[in-house]
Amino acid sequence: MRYNIQFNLRTVFYVLFLFLLLPIFSIAQTTQLPYHIKPYSMESGVFNGNFEIEATENIAFDGVVQVADAPWLKLTFSSANLGEDSYLILRSVLDGKWQRLNAVALEQWQNSSAFFNGDAVEIELHVADDDKGVYVNIADIIVGEQVQEYGVESQCGPTDDRVASSDDRACRLLNIGCTAWLITNGKLVSAGHCVSSNSLLNTLEFNVPPSLANGTLQHPGPEDQYAVNTATKVFSNGGIGNDWGVFEAFPNSNTGLTPLQAQGVAFTVVQNLGPSTIRITGYGVDGGTANQTQQTSIGPNAGSSGTTMRYVCDTEGGNSGSPIIDEATGNSVGVHTNGGCTTGGSGSNSGTSAFNTAFWNALNAGSTNPNVTCTITLNPTSGNGTLAYTMSITNNEATNQAATVWVVVTGPNGFNQTIFNRTMNLKSNRTLNRSRNYTIPVSDLGAFTFTINVGTNPTPIWDTDAKIYTKTSLEKQIVESAENLTSNPENMTLIGNYPNPFNPTTNIKYALNEDASVSIKIYNSLGQEVATLVDGFASAGYYEAVWDGRNEFGDLVSSGIYFYRMTTGNFVQVKKMLLNK
C-alpha cells in the first residue's frame, strides 16, 4: 500500500512540475530591431520669416545627414522651433521618398522622423513669412544595422509553411519588431507585451517592401508610416490568454489620412472559439528578402477555450500581435502572442481570444455608435437652377445598422427643406450611394447649407464631432456650380473637381469666356509638377478634364493632397483636391 501511495504522489508532482514549465516553453514573439544611436551634430541656425534668400519656397537651410553604408536612418531632433506654418522636408537620397514635418507632426513623432532607406537623408527647413525664431537641431540619429541570423522559434513541423501575403489590414510595428492590425473603428491591435513600453512603440508601417538580400529591413515611404499615439494605449501583459493591446495612430504627416482612411479596409473582431481553420498573418523573421515582411500561414484549431486561442500555424519572432483569423469568414477572433510549436510537430501556438472581457471592452470602447462617414457632391444639370446631388454614406462598423438618413437644406429667411428622408439598412463595411436632382432658388444662391443626418428623425444620434462627417456651408461650391447653369460663361473660371476626395478618378470642370490657349496641370504638396491634363487652344465654353491619379509616366501616385492649376493668358487659378486610396 505504501508503494502505491508513493507512486501516486510522485505522479502528481511530475504532472504539476510539467504544468509549471509550460510557460517557459511558450515564447513571446517579438524581435529586436538591429540599430545603434550615433552622435551627430547639425544645427540649422535661427531664421525669421520674410528674409531674403535666393532659393525658392522659403528654404532657409538645407543639408545632408549621412552615415556611410547604413541600410537605413531615422533622425532624432534635440530641439526645434517650427512656429505656426514652417516645416521640414526630409528626403532619402537613395529612393527619393520624403516626409513633411510641421510643429504638430514633429511632436506626434516624438521629435523623430520616419524611417528612411539608405545612408543619407536630405533636410530642408522651410520658414513661413510670419514665423520668428525658426530652427532645428540634431544631436544624434538612429542608424540601422545589418541583421543577424535568426533561429527557428515556433514552426509547427519540419517545414515552414508561411507564404507571402498582402493583407492591407496588417502592418509592421517598430521599433520593437511586432505586428499590428486595423479594426473597423480605426483603432489598432497588437500584443500587450509589444505595446507595454513607449520607448519601443513608435512607428506603424503598411505596404512593407522586401528586405535586402541578407535580411536587413527596408522601409516603405513615409506616406505609409504612422506615428503611434502612445497616450491612447490600453493593454495587458498578463501572459497567455491575457496579453493584448489596443491603441490609435496619428494621421500621416504627408497625406493627413488616418491608417483606416488610407488603407480602406479593417478587421471585424468577433467572439468565436470554434473556427476549424485559423490563419495567422504577420511580420515574422525569415531569411533573405522575406525577413519581417508580411507572410501568412493556416492550420487547424488546437483546442481553443476561454480567453486562449490555440492553433497549429507557423509563426516566428515578429509575429507577436498578429491577428488570429477565422479562415472561413476573414474575421479576427483574437490576437497572437506566443509560440509553442516545435519542428518535431508537437505543441501549438497561442494567443488571446476576444472572450477576454477587458480586451473586448477595449476593442469596442467609443464605438457604441456606428462609424458612419457621409459626403455630398453637387453638380449643375441644367440652366433652370437644378442641381444633381450624390450622397455617399459608408458604414465602417462590423454590424448592419438600421437608421433613418435625411438631408436638410437651410438657407436665408428661414428657408429649411428636407430633400431626402428614408429609413434604410446601412450594411456593414459597405458604401451606399444615392443620386437625386434638387431645384434651388437661384436668386438666393450663396447662403445654403446641406447637411446629412443619420439617426432617428428629427434627432441625429451621431453628431458632427463623433461618428459622421457632415458637409456644411457649401456656399462656394453652389456659387461655382451656378456659374455653369448658363449657356455662355461670363468669366474664365476653374469651377472645381468632383468627387473630392476621390479614388481613383476625378472630373475637373472649367469655363472659358473667350477662345484661348489653356493649360491645366497637377502638382503635389511640394509644388512639383505631376501631370499635364490640358495644353492647347479651345473655344469659349464649358469643359471637363479627367485625372486618373497617374503621373506623366503613367504610374499611380500616392494618397495625399494635390493641387490643380488652370492658366490661360494672364488668368491663373489654383484649387486643392484629396486623393484617398
Order of alpha helices (4+ residues) and beta strands (2+ residues): alpha-beta-beta-beta-beta-beta-beta-alpha-beta-beta-beta-beta-beta-beta-beta-alpha-beta-beta-beta-alpha-beta-beta-beta-beta-beta-beta-alpha-beta-beta-beta-beta-beta-beta-beta-alpha-beta-beta-beta-beta-beta-beta-beta
